[in-house]
Amino acid sequence: MKSFYQELESGLVFLPELGIGRYPVPASRPYDEQYFEKYQQLADTDTGRALTQSRIELVERHFHGPVLDVGIGAGQFVSTRPGTLGYDVNPAGIAWLNERSAFADLYANQWRALTMWDVLEHIDEPELAVGQASESVFVSIPIFTDAGDILRSHHFRKNEHIWYFTDDGIKRWFAYQGFECAEQNIIECQLGRKGVASYAFRRV
């Protein structure tokens, strides 16, 4: 059994006053060809297509113009929404984007708008990532009520998910980064996902 101090260093830390939790995911992440193919299979379903459409509609309600999709999954958003470029760290995703001349470096330029569908929780330095957006950031992300909710959830992924937020927590975190929440919805839950909310954040 781990000691108390070992658990502090290697376990989930949740700060209820901030509504934010952090888990020390190891440097080795499961982002490879198999990971990419799994999300291709999920995207090529009625639910996958409905999720992509709901995300396109969320963006269109608040922003018009090209966006950079950060963490492309299987590339469904990039391939469905015209004018969208993508950024990824998975070699398979990078290859897919390069084949379509659609890869762009998140950190090389400032972008008007970013989309992060199930991505923010994976990023080691999320403040640096969202700081690249001059106007808007669109997010879908698991949302929790407390630490116990995190530990019971299938979204508690020790080899992938670093960050865990309550609804108030993510809104507060984005406010600290200079954004206000223009929309929050649970359309992805209505389409069959569990515990996921979607947000449109606008820079102020």
Z-matrix of the N, CA and C atoms (Angstrom, degrees):
N
C 1 1.470
C 2 1.527 1 109.78
N 3 1.325 2 115.14 1 135.92
C 4 1.450 3 119.12 2 -179.86
C 5 1.529 4 110.61 3 -68.74
N 6 1.327 5 114.85 4 146.06
C 7 1.452 6 118.87 5 174.27
C 8 1.521 7 109.27 6 -74.73
N 9 1.319 8 115.68 7 167.28
C 10 1.460 9 121.20 8 178.54
C 11 1.526 10 111.07 9 -57.11
N 12 1.320 11 116.92 10 -43.48
C 13 1.463 12 120.75 11 -176.11
C 14 1.527 13 111.61 12 -72.65
N 15 1.336 14 116.88 13 -33.91
C 16 1.465 15 119.50 14 174.92
C 17 1.521 16 110.72 15 -64.79
N 18 1.329 17 115.92 16 -39.21
C 19 1.458 18 120.26 17 -179.88
C 20 1.522 19 110.90 18 -66.06
N 21 1.331 20 117.56 19 -37.21
C 22 1.458 21 120.54 20 177.01
C 23 1.524 22 111.35 21 -60.80
N 24 1.335 23 115.94 22 -36.22
C 25 1.464 24 120.27 23 -177.31
C 26 1.524 25 112.73 24 -82.76
N 27 1.332 26 117.54 25 -28.38
C 28 1.459 27 119.32 26 -171.74
C 29 1.533 28 114.50 27 -121.07
N 30 1.317 29 117.61 28 -0.76
C 31 1.458 30 120.84 29 -177.67
C 32 1.514 31 112.55 30 -109.14
N 33 1.332 32 115.04 31 -176.33
C 34 1.459 33 121.54 32 178.11
C 35 1.523 34 110.10 33 -71.24
N 36 1.329 35 116.09 34 131.74
C 37 1.460 36 122.15 35 172.06
C 38 1.519 37 107.05 36 -114.69
N 39 1.330 38 116.84 37 123.44
C 40 1.462 39 121.66 38 -178.62
C 41 1.517 40 109.01 39 -123.51
N 42 1.324 41 116.14 40 129.16
C 43 1.467 42 122.14 41 179.81
C 44 1.524 43 108.60 42 -109.62
N 45 1.338 44 117.29 43 98.09
C 46 1.465 45 119.72 44 -174.98
C 47 1.522 46 113.71 45 -61.58
N 48 1.341 47 117.01 46 -30.21
C 49 1.460 48 118.72 47 -179.38
C 50 1.531 49 111.69 48 -68.04
N 51 1.338 50 116.86 49 -22.83
C 52 1.465 51 121.58 50 176.76
C 53 1.525 52 112.57 51 -101.68
N 54 1.328 53 116.02 52 -19.59
C 55 1.461 54 119.57 53 -175.74
C 56 1.512 55 112.66 54 70.08
N 57 1.344 56 116.07 55 32.75
C 58 1.462 57 121.62 56 -177.17
C 59 1.520 58 109.46 57 -133.97
N 60 1.315 59 115.43 58 136.28
C 61 1.459 60 121.38 59 173.23
C 62 1.513 61 110.21 60 -122.25
N 63 1.338 62 115.27 61 155.78
C 64 1.460 63 119.87 62 178.34
C 65 1.522 64 109.32 63 -138.39
N 66 1.327 65 115.68 64 137.20
C 67 1.457 66 122.00 65 175.55
C 68 1.526 67 108.33 66 -121.71
N 69 1.340 68 118.39 67 132.48
C 70 1.475 69 120.80 68 -176.34
C 71 1.529 70 112.41 69 -78.28
N 72 1.316 71 115.71 70 79.77
C 73 1.468 72 121.50 71 179.47
C 74 1.532 73 109.28 72 -64.23
N 75 1.326 74 118.07 73 135.37
C 76 1.464 75 119.94 74 179.55
C 77 1.525 76 112.31 75 -64.13
N 78 1.327 77 115.56 76 159.84
C 79 1.466 78 120.65 77 -176.94
C 80 1.519 79 112.24 78 -63.54
N 81 1.315 80 117.34 79 -29.87
C 82 1.459 81 121.53 80 179.37
C 83 1.526 82 109.31 81 -80.68
N 84 1.318 83 117.26 82 115.53
C 85 1.465 84 122.99 83 -176.99
C 86 1.535 85 109.89 84 -113.74
N 87 1.327 86 117.77 85 154.31
C 88 1.471 87 120.77 86 -173.17
C 89 1.523 88 114.39 87 -85.04
N 90 1.338 89 118.13 88 36.76
C 91 1.450 90 120.94 89 -174.84
C 92 1.530 91 109.36 90 -93.10
N 93 1.329 92 115.87 91 101.55
C 94 1.456 93 121.75 92 -176.95
C 95 1.523 94 109.44 93 -149.86
N 96 1.329 95 116.52 94 -169.82
C 97 1.459 96 121.18 95 -178.30
C 98 1.528 97 111.85 96 -60.29
N 99 1.326 98 116.86 97 -40.87
C 100 1.470 99 120.83 98 179.75
C 101 1.520 100 111.09 99 -63.24
N 102 1.321 101 116.97 100 -40.43
C 103 1.462 102 122.41 101 177.79
C 104 1.529 103 109.80 102 -61.71
N 105 1.333 104 116.05 103 -45.21
C 106 1.464 105 121.47 104 -179.95
C 107 1.523 106 110.64 105 -62.68
N 108 1.335 107 117.03 106 -44.13
C 109 1.463 108 121.34 107 -178.72
C 110 1.529 109 111.82 108 -64.93
N 111 1.340 110 116.94 109 -35.45
C 112 1.457 111 120.01 110 177.78
C 113 1.522 112 110.65 111 -60.28
N 114 1.326 113 116.45 112 -43.06
C 115 1.457 114 119.44 113 -179.07
C 116 1.520 115 112.03 114 -75.59
N 117 1.331 116 118.28 115 -25.27
C 118 1.453 117 120.20 116 172.18
C 119 1.526 118 110.39 117 -62.80
N 120 1.327 119 116.43 118 -42.16
C 121 1.464 120 121.00 119 179.45
C 122 1.531 121 110.99 120 -65.48
N 123 1.335 122 116.63 121 -40.83
C 124 1.462 123 120.10 122 178.55
C 125 1.525 124 111.90 123 -66.47
N 126 1.338 125 115.68 124 -36.89
C 127 1.463 126 119.74 125 -178.65
C 128 1.517 127 111.79 126 -69.87
N 129 1.336 128 116.74 127 -31.58
C 130 1.454 129 121.36 128 -175.86
C 131 1.536 130 111.08 129 -87.80
N 132 1.329 131 115.61 130 52.06
C 133 1.459 132 123.17 131 177.00
C 134 1.522 133 107.76 132 -137.92
N 135 1.331 134 116.68 133 166.10
C 136 1.465 135 119.51 134 177.33
C 137 1.523 136 110.89 135 -59.25
N 138 1.339 137 116.63 136 -42.25
C 139 1.463 138 120.06 137 179.37
C 140 1.523 139 110.83 138 -64.97
N 141 1.327 140 116.66 139 -43.44
C 142 1.461 141 120.55 140 179.40
C 143 1.515 142 111.97 141 -59.83
N 144 1.322 143 116.17 142 -43.22
C 145 1.468 144 119.48 143 179.02
C 146 1.528 145 111.47 144 -67.88
N 147 1.333 146 116.72 145 -36.69
C 148 1.472 147 119.95 146 178.18
C 149 1.527 148 111.11 147 -66.87
N 150 1.337 149 116.89 148 -38.20
C 151 1.461 150 120.37 149 177.02
C 152 1.524 151 110.87 150 -62.83
N 153 1.328 152 116.03 151 -45.29
C 154 1.461 153 119.86 152 179.31
C 155 1.522 154 110.59 153 -60.63
N 156 1.330 155 117.30 154 -43.41
C 157 1.457 156 120.39 155 179.71
C 158 1.526 157 111.17 156 -64.04
N 159 1.326 158 117.78 157 -39.83
C 160 1.463 159 120.09 158 179.59
C 161 1.526 160 110.78 159 -64.07
N 162 1.329 161 116.11 160 -34.22
C 163 1.464 162 120.26 161 179.22
C 164 1.519 163 110.99 162 -71.29
N 165 1.323 164 116.28 163 -40.56
C 166 1.461 165 120.26 164 176.25
C 167 1.525 166 110.09 165 -60.44
N 168 1.319 167 116.58 166 -43.84
C 169 1.464 168 120.76 167 -179.10
C 170 1.530 169 111.90 168 -66.15
N 171 1.332 170 117.24 169 -36.16
C 172 1.465 171 120.35 170 176.45
C 173 1.530 172 110.35 171 -61.32
N 174 1.316 173 116.31 172 -46.45
C 175 1.469 174 119.71 173 178.73
C 176 1.522 175 110.30 174 -61.55
N 177 1.331 176 116.74 175 -46.95
C 178 1.464 177 120.12 176 -175.46
C 179 1.525 178 112.94 177 -63.28
N 180 1.325 179 117.45 178 -25.35
C 181 1.472 180 119.68 179 177.80
C 182 1.522 181 112.39 180 -70.68
N 183 1.325 182 116.98 181 -18.51
C 184 1.466 183 119.23 182 -172.38
C 185 1.525 184 115.18 183 -128.88
N 186 1.327 185 117.28 184 -12.83
C 187 1.461 186 118.80 185 -173.99
C 188 1.519 187 109.89 186 -152.52
N 189 1.339 188 115.28 187 141.34
C 190 1.463 189 121.04 188 176.04
C 191 1.529 190 108.28 189 -126.84
N 192 1.303 191 114.95 190 123.03
C 193 1.454 192 119.91 191 -178.60
C 194 1.512 193 110.65 192 137.59
N 195 1.316 194 116.14 193 178.42
C 196 1.469 195 120.50 194 -178.73
C 197 1.524 196 112.03 195 -69.66
N 198 1.321 197 115.48 196 145.74
C 199 1.461 198 121.27 197 175.98
C 200 1.521 199 108.65 198 -126.85
N 201 1.327 200 115.19 199 161.93
C 202 1.466 201 121.57 200 171.77
C 203 1.514 202 107.93 201 -107.06
N 204 1.331 203 116.44 202 120.21
C 205 1.462 204 121.56 203 178.35
C 206 1.527 205 108.34 204 -88.09
N 207 1.308 206 116.07 205 115.09
C 208 1.460 207 121.98 206 -176.28
C 209 1.520 208 109.35 207 -95.04
N 210 1.337 209 116.41 208 120.59
C 211 1.456 210 120.65 209 -175.84
C 212 1.513 211 109.45 210 73.93
N 213 1.323 212 117.28 211 84.25
C 214 1.467 213 121.46 212 -163.74
C 215 1.526 214 114.22 213 -79.64
N 216 1.346 215 118.61 214 -4.20
C 217 1.463 216 118.84 215 -175.80
C 218 1.510 217 109.54 216 64.12
N 219 1.327 218 116.77 217 -111.97
C 220 1.467 219 121.66 218 175.73
C 221 1.522 220 111.71 219 -107.33
N 222 1.342 221 117.01 220 8.20
C 223 1.462 222 120.71 221 177.53
C 224 1.513 223 114.74 222 88.26
N 225 1.338 224 117.88 223 8.00
C 226 1.461 225 119.83 224 -173.94
C 227 1.520 226 112.83 225 -65.49
N 228 1.343 227 118.22 226 -37.39
C 229 1.466 228 119.71 227 179.83
C 230 1.528 229 110.05 228 -69.91
N 231 1.327 230 116.81 229 -42.91
C 232 1.465 231 121.26 230 179.23
C 233 1.526 232 110.40 231 -60.69
N 234 1.322 233 117.36 232 -44.00
C 235 1.463 234 120.23 233 -175.25
C 236 1.517 235 112.67 234 -77.54
N 237 1.338 236 118.07 235 -18.77
C 238 1.464 237 121.11 236 -176.25
C 239 1.513 238 112.94 237 -96.36
N 240 1.334 239 117.66 238 -35.98
C 241 1.467 240 120.07 239 -178.30
C 242 1.525 241 109.57 240 -96.74
N 243 1.341 242 118.46 241 114.32
C 244 1.469 243 121.42 242 -177.40
C 245 1.531 244 112.18 243 -57.86
N 246 1.305 245 115.94 244 141.78
C 247 1.457 246 121.48 245 175.68
C 248 1.511 247 115.38 246 81.59
N 249 1.343 248 117.64 247 6.55
C 250 1.456 249 121.54 248 -177.99
C 251 1.524 250 110.61 249 -91.23
N 252 1.319 251 116.20 250 131.22
C 253 1.463 252 122.59 251 172.13
C 254 1.519 253 108.29 252 -101.99
N 255 1.336 254 116.35 253 169.18
C 256 1.452 255 119.70 254 -177.66
C 257 1.510 256 113.30 255 -136.89
N 258 1.330 257 114.60 256 154.71
C 259 1.467 258 122.51 257 175.04
C 260 1.517 259 107.50 258 -133.22
N 261 1.333 260 116.45 259 137.62
C 262 1.455 261 120.22 260 179.87
C 263 1.520 262 109.16 261 -151.39
N 264 1.350 263 115.32 262 162.92
C 265 1.461 264 120.93 263 173.74
C 266 1.524 265 111.57 264 -110.34
N 267 1.331 266 117.07 265 -9.68
C 268 1.457 267 121.45 266 177.02
C 269 1.528 268 108.09 267 -75.87
N 270 1.337 269 119.22 268 122.64
C 271 1.467 270 120.37 269 179.70
C 272 1.525 271 113.05 270 -54.00
N 273 1.337 272 117.60 271 -34.79
C 274 1.460 273 120.35 272 178.58
C 275 1.521 274 110.99 273 -67.47
N 276 1.318 275 117.01 274 -39.74
C 277 1.460 276 120.99 275 177.23
C 278 1.517 277 111.86 276 -67.84
N 279 1.319 278 116.72 277 -40.01
C 280 1.466 279 120.83 278 178.00
C 281 1.527 280 110.02 279 -62.57
N 282 1.335 281 116.72 280 -44.07
C 283 1.466 282 120.31 281 178.99
C 284 1.522 283 110.73 282 -61.62
N 285 1.337 284 116.41 283 -43.17
C 286 1.472 285 121.26 284 179.18
C 287 1.530 286 110.03 285 -59.49
N 288 1.321 287 117.14 286 -44.85
C 289 1.466 288 121.05 287 179.77
C 290 1.522 289 110.99 288 -65.95
N 291 1.326 290 117.09 289 -43.70
C 292 1.466 291 119.91 290 -178.70
C 293 1.521 292 111.82 291 -63.01
N 294 1.325 293 116.47 292 -35.53
C 295 1.473 294 120.09 293 177.54
C 296 1.521 295 111.49 294 -61.33
N 297 1.313 296 116.81 295 -25.94
C 298 1.464 297 122.15 296 -178.02
C 299 1.529 298 112.26 297 -107.11
N 300 1.320 299 116.92 298 10.15
C 301 1.478 300 122.32 299 -177.78
C 302 1.526 301 110.56 300 52.48
N 303 1.331 302 115.55 301 40.51
C 304 1.469 303 120.39 302 -175.22
C 305 1.521 304 113.01 303 -118.92
N 306 1.341 305 118.28 304 5.55
C 307 1.462 306 119.71 305 179.86
C 308 1.524 307 110.22 306 -80.02
N 309 1.334 308 116.24 307 138.47
C 310 1.466 309 122.28 308 173.69
C 311 1.522 310 107.97 309 -141.98
N 312 1.314 311 115.92 310 144.93
C 313 1.462 312 121.31 311 -178.15
C 314 1.526 313 109.84 312 -84.53
N 315 1.305 314 116.21 313 117.41
C 316 1.462 315 121.75 314 179.17
C 317 1.522 316 111.71 315 -52.66
N 318 1.330 317 116.23 316 -39.50
C 319 1.459 318 120.40 317 -170.42
C 320 1.532 319 114.03 318 -96.61
N 321 1.347 320 116.91 319 3.32
C 322 1.462 321 120.11 320 -178.09
C 323 1.525 322 112.53 321 -88.07
N 324 1.316 323 116.87 322 -25.43
C 325 1.459 324 122.06 323 -177.61
C 326 1.523 325 108.95 324 -141.45
N 327 1.332 326 115.22 325 166.24
C 328 1.455 327 117.82 326 170.21
C 329 1.521 328 107.64 327 -93.43
N 330 1.329 329 115.31 328 136.18
C 331 1.450 330 121.96 329 -176.34
C 332 1.519 331 109.84 330 -109.79
N 333 1.328 332 115.74 331 145.65
C 334 1.462 333 118.88 332 178.25
C 335 1.532 334 110.72 333 -64.84
N 336 1.337 335 116.33 334 -43.45
C 337 1.466 336 119.72 335 -176.19
C 338 1.521 337 110.50 336 -144.08
N 339 1.320 338 115.13 337 142.10
C 340 1.458 339 122.82 338 176.68
C 341 1.516 340 109.03 339 -120.10
N 342 1.334 341 116.18 340 146.31
C 343 1.456 342 120.86 341 168.32
C 344 1.525 343 107.70 342 -116.49
N 345 1.328 344 115.52 343 139.61
C 346 1.459 345 122.47 344 -178.45
C 347 1.522 346 108.68 345 -137.50
N 348 1.324 347 115.68 346 85.56
C 349 1.462 348 121.15 347 -177.98
C 350 1.518 349 109.23 348 -89.74
N 351 1.337 350 116.72 349 106.62
C 352 1.475 351 122.38 350 -177.24
C 353 1.525 352 110.94 351 58.44
N 354 1.318 353 116.57 352 46.04
C 355 1.468 354 120.87 353 -172.75
C 356 1.526 355 113.06 354 -128.55
N 357 1.320 356 117.92 355 -40.09
C 358 1.461 357 120.57 356 -172.67
C 359 1.524 358 112.00 357 -54.29
N 360 1.345 359 116.56 358 -37.57
C 361 1.458 360 120.98 359 -177.23
C 362 1.531 361 112.77 360 -68.70
N 363 1.336 362 117.60 361 -13.34
C 364 1.464 363 122.58 362 -179.40
C 365 1.532 364 113.05 363 -91.69
N 366 1.326 365 118.13 364 -14.01
C 367 1.466 366 121.65 365 -167.11
C 368 1.529 367 110.73 366 -90.47
N 369 1.331 368 115.96 367 127.31
C 370 1.463 369 120.73 368 -178.72
C 371 1.522 370 112.37 369 -60.06
N 372 1.328 371 117.48 370 -42.89
C 373 1.464 372 122.20 371 -178.77
C 374 1.534 373 108.99 372 -122.57
N 375 1.323 374 117.33 373 75.31
C 376 1.470 375 119.35 374 -174.95
C 377 1.524 376 113.67 375 -63.68
N 378 1.334 377 117.60 376 -29.49
C 379 1.465 378 119.61 377 179.70
C 380 1.527 379 110.95 378 -64.38
N 381 1.335 380 116.76 379 -35.14
C 382 1.460 381 120.73 380 177.88
C 383 1.526 382 110.18 381 -68.52
N 384 1.330 383 116.36 382 -38.00
C 385 1.472 384 120.50 383 -179.78
C 386 1.522 385 111.86 384 -67.12
N 387 1.337 386 118.24 385 -52.26
C 388 1.468 387 119.43 386 -176.85
C 389 1.530 388 110.76 387 -70.09
N 390 1.326 389 116.66 388 -20.36
C 391 1.458 390 120.37 389 176.51
C 392 1.514 391 113.59 390 -65.47
N 393 1.337 392 116.88 391 -13.04
C 394 1.466 393 120.72 392 178.21
C 395 1.523 394 112.48 393 -79.92
N 396 1.340 395 117.85 394 -8.54
C 397 1.471 396 121.31 395 -178.35
C 398 1.524 397 110.82 396 -94.30
N 399 1.317 398 116.35 397 125.35
C 400 1.467 399 119.87 398 179.64
C 401 1.520 400 112.72 399 -88.28
N 402 1.360 401 117.63 400 -18.25
C 403 1.462 402 119.42 401 -176.31
C 404 1.528 403 113.76 402 -127.31
N 405 1.339 404 117.69 403 -53.89
C 406 1.463 405 119.50 404 -170.46
C 407 1.514 406 112.38 405 -144.47
N 408 1.336 407 115.23 406 151.25
C 409 1.459 408 122.44 407 170.45
C 410 1.526 409 107.79 408 -133.94
N 411 1.325 410 115.57 409 131.69
C 412 1.463 411 122.37 410 179.34
C 413 1.520 412 108.28 411 -114.27
N 414 1.328 413 115.74 412 132.18
C 415 1.454 414 120.90 413 -169.22
C 416 1.524 415 110.26 414 -136.45
N 417 1.336 416 116.60 415 138.27
C 418 1.467 417 121.23 416 158.91
C 419 1.519 418 106.16 417 -118.89
N 420 1.338 419 116.18 418 138.24
C 421 1.465 420 118.96 419 -171.41
C 422 1.532 421 109.72 420 -161.43
N 423 1.334 422 117.62 421 146.23
C 424 1.467 423 118.74 422 173.14
C 425 1.529 424 110.66 423 -63.39
N 426 1.323 425 115.93 424 140.55
C 427 1.463 426 122.08 425 -179.92
C 428 1.525 427 108.64 426 -123.45
N 429 1.330 428 116.02 427 139.72
C 430 1.462 429 121.98 428 -173.71
C 431 1.532 430 110.20 429 -126.46
N 432 1.334 431 115.22 430 162.04
C 433 1.459 432 119.74 431 177.62
C 434 1.521 433 112.05 432 -95.06
N 435 1.350 434 116.94 433 -32.89
C 436 1.459 435 120.99 434 -177.57
C 437 1.526 436 108.74 435 -166.36
N 438 1.331 437 116.49 436 -177.14
C 439 1.466 438 120.95 437 -177.06
C 440 1.524 439 111.82 438 -62.92
N 441 1.336 440 117.02 439 -39.60
C 442 1.455 441 119.78 440 179.25
C 443 1.514 442 111.70 441 -62.23
N 444 1.315 443 116.51 442 -37.96
C 445 1.458 444 121.52 443 177.72
C 446 1.524 445 110.53 444 -62.08
N 447 1.329 446 116.68 445 -40.01
C 448 1.472 447 120.98 446 177.41
C 449 1.526 448 110.16 447 -61.28
N 450 1.324 449 116.25 448 -51.00
C 451 1.465 450 120.90 449 -174.61
C 452 1.526 451 112.39 450 -63.90
N 453 1.319 452 117.51 451 -28.30
C 454 1.470 453 121.33 452 179.58
C 455 1.528 454 113.10 453 -85.79
N 456 1.309 455 116.80 454 -11.31
C 457 1.459 456 120.93 455 -169.98
C 458 1.529 457 113.07 456 -85.94
N 459 1.340 458 115.43 457 147.80
C 460 1.465 459 119.44 458 172.46
C 461 1.524 460 111.13 459 -71.90
N 462 1.324 461 116.86 460 -9.73
C 463 1.472 462 120.64 461 174.78
C 464 1.537 463 112.35 462 -82.81
N 465 1.322 464 117.50 463 -4.27
C 466 1.469 465 120.48 464 175.99
C 467 1.530 466 107.26 465 -81.02
N 468 1.323 467 115.82 466 94.27
C 469 1.463 468 122.43 467 -174.15
C 470 1.519 469 108.87 468 -116.11
N 471 1.317 470 115.48 469 105.81
C 472 1.463 471 121.23 470 -171.28
C 473 1.528 472 113.69 471 -71.58
N 474 1.317 473 117.94 472 -13.04
C 475 1.464 474 119.07 473 178.59
C 476 1.532 475 112.29 474 -107.18
N 477 1.340 476 116.42 475 5.77
C 478 1.464 477 119.48 476 -178.00
C 479 1.529 478 114.32 477 -137.03
N 480 1.335 479 117.08 478 -51.53
C 481 1.460 480 120.80 479 -168.09
C 482 1.524 481 111.65 480 -90.23
N 483 1.308 482 114.78 481 115.19
C 484 1.466 483 122.39 482 -178.82
C 485 1.526 484 110.63 483 -89.03
N 486 1.332 485 116.59 484 -43.22
C 487 1.466 486 122.25 485 -169.99
C 488 1.521 487 111.39 486 -111.30
N 489 1.332 488 115.26 487 142.58
C 490 1.460 489 123.29 488 -179.61
C 491 1.533 490 108.32 489 -134.89
N 492 1.336 491 116.99 490 130.94
C 493 1.456 492 121.16 491 -173.69
C 494 1.530 493 111.98 492 -127.96
N 495 1.320 494 115.48 493 147.66
C 496 1.455 495 120.88 494 160.74
C 497 1.533 496 107.00 495 -85.21
N 498 1.330 497 116.19 496 170.87
C 499 1.469 498 119.29 497 177.54
C 500 1.534 499 110.18 498 -61.46
N 501 1.325 500 117.08 499 -47.35
C 502 1.461 501 119.82 500 177.75
C 503 1.520 502 110.81 501 -63.62
N 504 1.342 503 115.80 502 -36.21
C 505 1.455 504 120.07 503 -177.04
C 506 1.514 505 112.90 504 -63.85
N 507 1.326 506 117.39 505 -44.38
C 508 1.466 507 118.31 506 -178.02
C 509 1.522 508 110.86 507 -71.52
N 510 1.347 509 116.89 508 -35.16
C 511 1.466 510 119.05 509 177.18
C 512 1.523 511 110.65 510 -66.01
N 513 1.326 512 116.45 511 -40.41
C 514 1.459 513 120.72 512 178.32
C 515 1.529 514 110.97 513 -66.26
N 516 1.337 515 115.93 514 -41.40
C 517 1.460 516 120.43 515 -179.63
C 518 1.529 517 110.39 516 -63.02
N 519 1.336 518 117.12 517 -45.30
C 520 1.458 519 119.84 518 178.52
C 521 1.533 520 111.33 519 -66.01
N 522 1.315 521 117.67 520 -35.79
C 523 1.465 522 120.04 521 176.71
C 524 1.526 523 110.36 522 -60.72
N 525 1.325 524 115.91 523 -39.09
C 526 1.468 525 120.34 524 177.70
C 527 1.527 526 111.07 525 -65.10
N 528 1.333 527 117.04 526 -28.52
C 529 1.463 528 121.19 527 177.43
C 530 1.529 529 112.51 528 -83.71
N 531 1.340 530 117.37 529 -3.92
C 532 1.454 531 121.08 530 177.49
C 533 1.516 532 114.93 531 99.92
N 534 1.345 533 118.10 532 25.21
C 535 1.456 534 122.04 533 -178.11
C 536 1.527 535 110.59 534 -124.97
N 537 1.332 536 115.52 535 150.11
C 538 1.454 537 121.18 536 170.45
C 539 1.520 538 108.84 537 -112.17
N 540 1.329 539 116.12 538 154.19
C 541 1.459 540 120.89 539 -179.43
C 542 1.533 541 109.01 540 -85.31
N 543 1.327 542 116.05 541 116.53
C 544 1.465 543 121.21 542 179.37
C 545 1.524 544 111.82 543 -91.45
N 546 1.343 545 116.77 544 -24.33
C 547 1.461 546 120.65 545 177.46
C 548 1.513 547 110.06 546 -159.73
N 549 1.327 548 115.36 547 142.61
C 550 1.468 549 122.26 548 170.22
C 551 1.513 550 106.89 549 -134.60
N 552 1.335 551 116.46 550 133.84
C 553 1.460 552 119.14 551 177.23
C 554 1.518 553 110.49 552 -145.63
N 555 1.334 554 115.61 553 168.23
C 556 1.469 555 121.02 554 178.69
C 557 1.530 556 109.90 555 -122.21
N 558 1.331 557 116.37 556 35.32
C 559 1.448 558 120.53 557 -179.44
C 560 1.526 559 111.55 558 -59.25
N 561 1.340 560 118.03 559 -32.51
C 562 1.467 561 119.23 560 -178.74
C 563 1.529 562 110.80 561 -69.18
N 564 1.325 563 117.62 562 -31.69
C 565 1.472 564 120.48 563 172.77
C 566 1.522 565 110.05 564 -65.69
N 567 1.317 566 116.62 565 -41.24
C 568 1.458 567 121.00 566 179.63
C 569 1.522 568 111.65 567 -65.77
N 570 1.334 569 116.54 568 -23.65
C 571 1.466 570 121.31 569 177.70
C 572 1.525 571 112.50 570 -90.64
N 573 1.341 572 116.69 571 2.79
C 574 1.454 573 119.69 572 172.38
C 575 1.517 574 116.40 573 117.46
N 576 1.324 575 117.76 574 -6.41
C 577 1.453 576 119.58 575 176.96
C 578 1.533 577 108.97 576 -83.03
N 579 1.311 578 116.70 577 159.43
C 580 1.453 579 120.81 578 -177.34
C 581 1.522 580 110.82 579 -115.56
N 582 1.336 581 115.69 580 125.53
C 583 1.457 582 120.86 581 172.13
C 584 1.509 583 115.84 582 73.30
N 585 1.335 584 117.98 583 24.38
C 586 1.462 585 121.38 584 -177.45
C 587 1.526 586 109.63 585 -114.28
N 588 1.324 587 116.59 586 133.21
C 589 1.463 588 121.95 587 175.89
C 590 1.519 589 109.50 588 -118.73
N 591 1.310 590 115.27 589 157.06
C 592 1.467 591 121.97 590 178.90
C 593 1.520 592 109.25 591 -119.71
N 594 1.327 593 115.46 592 145.26
C 595 1.465 594 120.90 593 -175.24
C 596 1.527 595 110.78 594 -138.59
N 597 1.328 596 114.75 595 146.03
C 598 1.461 597 122.29 596 166.24
C 599 1.523 598 106.66 597 -114.10
N 600 1.328 599 116.27 598 119.32
C 601 1.459 600 121.40 599 178.43
C 602 1.534 601 109.21 600 -111.82
N 603 1.333 602 115.40 601 135.23
C 604 1.462 603 121.78 602 -177.17
C 605 1.527 604 108.95 603 -119.64
N 606 1.326 605 115.81 604 131.93
C 607 1.466 606 119.19 605 179.99
C 608 1.521 607 110.46 606 -68.34
N 609 1.340 608 115.27 607 139.69
C 610 1.460 609 120.62 608 -179.17
C 611 1.524 610 109.96 609 -116.91
